[in-house]
Amino acid sequence: MADLVKHLEYLTQSLDESSERDRVTALDEWTRFASTVKAEGSKDAVEDIPESSDDEDSYGTVLGVYDGSRGSRVPMSDTMSRLISKPNIVAVLSSLMSTLSSSRPDEVISEELAETIGFDEIELVMEILANRQQVAKEVSEYLASGKEAGSTSQVQDGRARAVDASLDPESVRRRQEEALRANANRPLWTGTAEQAPEILPHVYTSTSVVQGNVLSQFGSKYMLPLGTTRRYTEDYEEVTIPPARPVPPRASERLIPVSELDDLAKGSFPGYSSLNRIQSIVYPTAYRSNENMLICAPTGAGKTDVAMLTVLRVLDQHRTTSDTTVPLAGTIRRDDFKIIYVAPMKALAAEIVRKLGKRLQWLHIKVRELTGDMQLTKAEIAETQIIVTTPEKWDVVTRKPTGEGELASKVKLLIIDEVHLLNDERGAVIETIVARTLRQVESSQSVIRIVGLSATLPNYLDVADFLSVNRHKGLFYFDSSFRPIPLEQHFIGVKGKPGSPQSRKNLDRVAYEKVAELVREGHQVMVFVHARKETVKTAVALKEAATIEGVIDEFSCEDHPQFAFFRREIGESRNKEMKQLFDSGFGIHHAGMLRSDRNMMERMFDSRAIKVLCCTATLAWGVNLPAHAVIIKGTQVYDSAKGAFGDLSVLDVLQVFGRAGRPGLETSGVGYICTSEDKLTHYLDAVTSQNPIESRFTAGMIDALNAEIALGTVANVTDAVRWVGYTYLYVRMRKNPLQYGLIRDQVADDPHLVAKRNQLVVEAATRLSEARMIAFDRVAGTFTITDLGRIAAKYYIRHASIEIFNKEFRPKMSEADVLAMLSMSTEFDQIQVRENEVKELEQIMEIIPCRVKGGTDTSQGKVNILLQGYISGLRPEDFALVSDQAYAAQNGGRIARALLEIAITRKWANASAVLMGISKAIEKRLWPFDQPLKQFPLKADIFYNLERFADDYTVAELASMSATELGELVHLNERHGSAIRDAARQFPTVRITYDLRPLGYDVLKIAVRVTRMFNWSSKIHGSVEPFWIWVEDHESVTILQMSHSIFRQTTEAIDFDFVISIPDGKPPPSVILRFVSDRWMGAEDEVTVPLDSLVMPAASDSHTPRLDIPFLPISALHDPVLEDFFGLQVNSFNAIQSQIFWSLLNTRLHSLVCAPTGCGKSIMGQLTAWRTLDDAPPRSWVLIIVPHRGMAAELLADLRPVSKAKGISVEYLSADAKLRSPSGRAIRVVTAAHLYTIFSQHAHLTDAGVGNLRLVICESLELLDTKYELSIAMLLRSTQATLTRFIGLSNSLNDPTDLAAWLNVDTFALHSFRPSDRDQALSVSIQTFTIPQSAALFKAMAKPAHSAIQGARGENAVVFVPSRSQCQQIALDLITQCALEMETARGYLPEECGCQSLDRFLSRIQDIGLVDFVSRGIGFYHEGMTKQDRTLVLEMYAEGVVRVLIVPHDSCWTLPVRAATVVVMSTQFLHIAGEERQLREYALEELVRMQGRAVRHHGAGGHFHLFCQAEARDTITRFLHDGLPLESRLLETNELKTWYKTQKNMGAIRNRQDGVEALSFTFLAQRLLSNPVYYSVSSGSRDEVLSRVVDRIEEDNI
């Protein structure tokens, strides 16, 4: 044997530095040889095994040779040999022995064995169970032989292996030769490189293997920590996990004294002498860098202070100066940042707000809570720097592009507490918000730091990858040994069927047993139960059990020095249970107690005047009150979100265990959790972090995808696949593919799982498409959000609920129908009917007003009953029903609002009205038939008498009565009457008036005025009162047009224009105007608008068909000068120009040309002007009238080059000019306003001026306003005796007949073309939105606008926006979309545009703010810019450097350029007059002008994209297709009265007959006869009607 030892020493090179490692290698070789021999069952090998010898020099195992220890060899079976060859198995052999020797059946202990041995050895487990008795005997003998000591004492890595093979020299030699031959046949290298294990600098653990053990083959299980023991009794099974060993400090570690911190940090850690060990380790990264971080540490280790360090880092980065004379708080720029702290529970959120608020108060930093219970106004959000919220609320907030959602753009730090809840049902929400944040960081290039705080978890590397944490810089892992007080954990599984009397009896017994044992040892105990009543019941049960056992004196605290004082204090309480229990040393604590009683209990327990405190989990969250031991009695908790009893959350367990141990007073703590036997493994796995946390994202992916599509961040499958790549699901699918339905080969073939992500996305999108929430183009792979999808995202409605609503929702529904449908929502699926509740539900059902479908038999019926009971003010007695009712009401109000919006988008009048009532009923807890004044804070006796004596009176009638009359009416005094009167006068009421304005034979505009008729009270109404007003058909089925608006305190009246269609010109009997308050129940009004006597204008048939004729060449002008000039632009006239050429240029007839924008009619007008002057005598002149100064400048620029060649002057007439004959032939350009002013100064043209005026061209007559009309009327009147020719040019009109008649146009010279008759190709796309006018709307429009721009394939685009102030924000949104899609920071800047070509423009820009946008290919054009910048932007636009031009809507008239693509983002703008702000629609003429910017005379066709509100689509589409309506505006303003008075003063009008004669030249005179209803006049002859108008003017001017 000595030779063998010598040989082994030679083989292992024991003198080398790596001898220990080599010994282990040699040991592994020996073990493998032994296993091979056993497995192969070689006869030779068996013969080589000698019988055991008693010779003292013999060795039982090879390990014995290495150890130098001796021992007799114990014969072992193959199963036993394999078992003891497992790493670390010796430490659990005792537990294994106990399990195998128990009387429990195999199927019960199989999971326990797998857990102990390892799930990767499942076959070995099956063998052990098959040979259970034999293995148990062998384990017993092995332990008895003393090998446990020998196998664990000296081998440094703790591994023990048994070899049952012959060790004689011949056998060893033979096996060596076989091994050598086998090795000789193997390649020298395998060809695969083994990666060295990654060493992370900030992982602190007390075990050599970080997780304590290895995962199973499925990656789903970790083994229990070493030293774990199990104990079995008749009543329960107990698993005890010892405290972890402390990790010794590293050489580089030291505690950082607070005195060393800078002033900012020092002041935020009051009362601290130094940071603790974890905080000191983390400090350099948390406070001195912007690294994303993940901190995994036990509960109570100080993670909140780590979060504080990261908060202080943000504050430090937003300081303006380091000047010591300025107070530190004054240096922080509070408006430049937001910090979001996401806490998992509302209770924890409130605690964080309190802690952070107190610590940062000295810096004037405001911390507020934003949860479902705590809403913040826009002003509060603006002044708050740190917002503490829940995952769900932050998800809702970031789904909104604006309002609360604007927070996201200012966020600099996102702290996610308890991030290990990724494994929880709510984990999908955490994944959603992190993925959204990471994409925002990437797309906007903003810096948002993400800090994750977590309990110790096994696969922290995966979570770090998910949070984009640098493993070597931002990842910090501290195992349970870093707990401030070491914790011994006991997991007790109580036997008996869960919920059975036996199970409850056993639970009570074990709870008492543990409490008594701990009290006997002199410790205080906190017993946590899960209902308020249970605190008293448990305390009484423990007291009675102690009395029966005769140990009640051990619980008493009578020997406490302050006992008498506390006894007197508790005697003052009205809580009799508390007083009765105190004498025996017991206390109770729950949220239902008075605050004073709770404080008293906390003080007594803290002073050790109570030994046992029975409490609910709220104590663990809200108050820092530690005890040596905590016991969780039972784990069944009623969850109102599920409507059933569920398991106590792991988060609660960790929080309760965090209360075990008194820091500074004790060196250890004990935590017990008593649960049912079937839940033991669940809590054991969860609390000890045995299970790697997996993703729950697939369960919520459909709704999450819908939210991203609604937000505009995902527009196609590619976007969605990229989005999934930011989730924790993606991280875990790559690590643990089997869990998610993949096989290893799939991961190998597709490392980035593009195919799998694509599959998940397509499946989710298909479901959304089937639910009509999105439009999914499977060929192009694009997504478009629908109204349903947008509403679902806004109100957090599940797609499954939308599917139900699609089936159940109908246009006409009663309140009972709506409540039944609402109750079917899947949000209520968790609420189940329990037998003990049926009786109380039936009692409520007898009281409530609406019939309940299904009664108490279904969960939907239960929800319906609870909702109606809630509205009726009925409170159930059963605590579970109370919780269910609160849950139903909280979600019911939200779902009702969602259903209301769905009804409104579908234009369902009846359903909208009913849902408006139900929504307000839930919010106000008031039925529509209840007394409306109940919404005011009046006394109960007033309400009672109002319903008894004044129930038939309307609020308006009550408001009209005096205080005395009201007091008498309700049989009370005048003071009560005054309160009723004030309330009635503050109740929102309005007066609705209207005027009918036909716009064509089949289009009617209803001009509505809503006048506020109530007294404003800021206390009652706040700053705004929102309301709806709509027009519905006479059957109240369909909403024809609608608007949502608000009253402010300064608002007196609001005007609305509703345009409805009148099919075939035959009006219905009536329509209904309905006003509904958005907040107040009963604040409604309706006005019936009779239409049976409505006279609509006659249909027009005066449109000119476009003829298919050859295009005339430019040579048809027969004018070399004009041919040379216009020949540079075109070779021939287009179809419309060719058709009107003869009548304009070769006749002297008065003409009217109505043609689509961009068809060249203005050029024909200019040619007519030149042709007219060519043949005219000297001093002849032509007058061209334009509506705007910008159009005049554009026209002058066109005329002046030709004027030089022709020798004809071109002049611009200002307001102080005189209309005299020029010295030579001339063309004069004047705006309508200037011409009006000229006429106001000179009543008539001079005879010479009139005689020489050859032609008047009226440009853009579709813009005919008051001054334009009066100017032309005065020209017509002044030139009626001359041969002056009038030519009118206009965009296409729906009825040009009266305009032609006004200008005396001959039928032959009337050319009225439809908009569709244009030559140039123009595609028109109209996309509707139902989001109200807000920044949210423009965020939603950004994605389709970007898509439209990109569709131009490198060509230029013009984007029209409502105002100058929105230009930059919309530009930023477009740049963000560009970055998301193309992953480049160049924006729209063309690839061929280099730095040098760009720099030569940038150096000339005056407004530095333009530089960032121009360098990304976006420019602005509006009058607010300097002229130099406007010119420069146009130059860059022409050269292709600026590809996208953003223009406010009112600059459309001065914009001189066209584009391949024109996008109109919204057709509404905010009109501000003083303090009044009102939303107005773009004029139709503006939209036509914008459309004209997409019409190009050369090259490819244009594209016009119009984004508008859904209700405006029909009107806009109709007039863009059929032509614009044109009516006189003389009666809409005071301008006519002013003009009339001026003319009278000048002597032009001497009497009423002169007035009638002067008005007969107006366009109004024509329209009064054709469309009298529009002008609110009765029919008659022209002179009769005009006479009535003159009479009205004369009366008003008196």
Salt bridges, closest charged atoms under 4 A:
ASP28 OD2 - ARG159 NH1 3.88
ASP28 OD1 - ARG161 NE 2.92
GLU29 OE2 - ARG32 NH2 2.41
ASP48 OD2 - ARG174 NH2 1.74
ASP57 OD1 - ARG70 NH2 3.61
ASP106 OD1 - ARG132 NH1 2.71
GLU112 OE1 - ARG104 NH2 3.24
GLU112 OE2 - ARG230 NE 3.40
GLU115 OE2 - ARG230 NH2 2.61
GLU121 OE2 - LYS86 NZ 3.32
GLU127 OE2 - ARG82 NH1 2.64
ASP157 OD2 - ARG159 NE 2.48
ASP164 OD2 - LYS38 NZ 3.24
ASP164 OD1 - ARG73 NH1 2.70
GLU170 OE2 - ARG173 NH2 2.14
GLU177 OE2 - ARG173 NH1 2.57
GLU198 OE1 - ARG471 NH1 2.72
GLU198 OE2 - HIS472 NE2 3.09
ASP235 OD2 - ARG509 NH1 2.95
GLU237 OE1 - ARG104 NH1 3.77
GLU237 OE2 - ARG230 NH1 2.65
GLU238 OE1 - ARG231 NH2 2.97
GLU238 OE2 - HIS490 ND1 2.66
GLU238 OE1 - LYS514 NZ 2.99
GLU253 OE1 - ARG277 NE 2.73
GLU260 OE1 - ARG254 NH2 2.70
ASP305 OD1 - ARG359 NH2 3.02
ASP316 OD1 - ARG319 NH1 2.96
ASP336 OD2 - ARG333 NE 2.73
GLU351 OE2 - ARG354 NH2 2.71
ASP373 OD2 - LYS346 NZ 3.51
GLU383 OE2 - LYS366 NZ 3.59
GLU383 OE2 - ARG368 NH2 3.03
GLU392 OE2 - ARG426 NE 2.92
ASP395 OD1 - ARG399 NE 3.38
ASP395 OD1 - ARG436 NH1 2.84
GLU404 OE1 - LYS400 NZ 3.43
GLU418 OE1 - HIS420 NE2 3.37
GLU425 OE2 - LYS642 NZ 3.08
ASP462 OD2 - ARG732 NH1 2.36
ASP462 OD1 - LYS735 NZ 2.37
ASP465 OD2 - ARG471 NH2 2.87
GLU488 OE2 - HIS490 NE2 2.53
ASP508 OD1 - LYS633 NZ 2.82
GLU521 OE1 - HIS523 NE2 3.72
GLU534 OE2 - LYS537 NZ 3.40
GLU554 OE1 - ARG520 NE 3.66
GLU569 OE2 - ARG603 NH2 2.13
ASP583 OD2 - ARG567 NH2 3.16
GLU602 OE2 - HIS589 NE2 2.84
GLU602 OE2 - ARG595 NH2 3.20
ASP647 OD2 - LYS679 NZ 3.00
GLU666 OE1 - HIS628 ND1 3.40
ASP685 OD2 - LYS221 NZ 2.40
GLU694 OE2 - ARG732 NH2 2.74
ASP703 OD1 - HIS799 ND1 3.27
GLU708 OE2 - ARG436 NE 2.71
ASP719 OD1 - ARG722 NH1 3.43
ASP719 OD2 - LYS1343 NZ 3.17
GLU803 OE2 - ARG767 NH2 3.45
ASP817 OD2 - ARG810 NH2 3.60
GLU837 OE2 - ARG834 NH2 2.40
GLU837 OE1 - LYS862 NZ 2.85
ASP884 OD2 - ARG834 NH2 3.23
ASP884 OD2 - LYS862 NZ 2.75
GLU901 OE1 - ARG790 NH2 3.72
GLU901 OE2 - LYS794 NZ 2.71
GLU923 OE2 - ARG897 NE 3.12
ASP941 OD2 - HIS976 NE2 3.94
GLU947 OE2 - LYS934 NZ 2.84
ASP982 OD1 - ARG981 NH2 3.55
ASP995 OD2 - ARG997 NH2 3.82
ASP1002 OD1 - ARG1518 NH2 2.09
GLU1025 OE2 - ARG1079 NH1 3.81
GLU1032 OE2 - ARG1074 NH2 2.85
ASP1055 OD1 - ARG1009 NE 2.75
ASP1078 OD1 - ARG897 NH1 2.78
ASP1078 OD2 - HIS1044 NE2 3.44
GLU1086 OE1 - ARG1074 NH1 2.70
ASP1119 OD2 - LYS1206 NZ 2.30
ASP1174 OD2 - LYS1206 NZ 2.82
GLU1194 OE1 - ARG1489 NH2 3.54
GLU1211 OE1 - ARG1228 NE 3.08
ASP1298 OD2 - ARG1567 NH1 2.53
ASP1319 OD2 - ARG1106 NH1 3.87
GLU1355 OE1 - ARG1496 NH1 2.85
ASP1373 OD1 - LYS1339 NZ 3.11
GLU1381 OE1 - HIS1346 NE2 3.05
GLU1383 OE2 - ARG722 NE 3.21
GLU1435 OE1 - ARG1404 NH2 3.02
GLU1439 OE1 - ARG1400 NH2 3.00
GLU1485 OE2 - ARG1529 NH2 3.89
GLU1486 OE2 - HIS1449 ND1 3.25
ASP1522 OD1 - HIS1521 ND1 2.74
GLU1527 OE2 - ARG1567 NH2 2.63
ASP1554 OD2 - ARG1550 NE 3.01
GLU1557 OE1 - ARG1277 NH2 2.86
ASP1591 OD1 - ARG1552 NH1 2.63
GLU1594 OE1 - LYS1544 NZ 2.97
ASP1596 OD2 - LYS1537 NZ 3.04
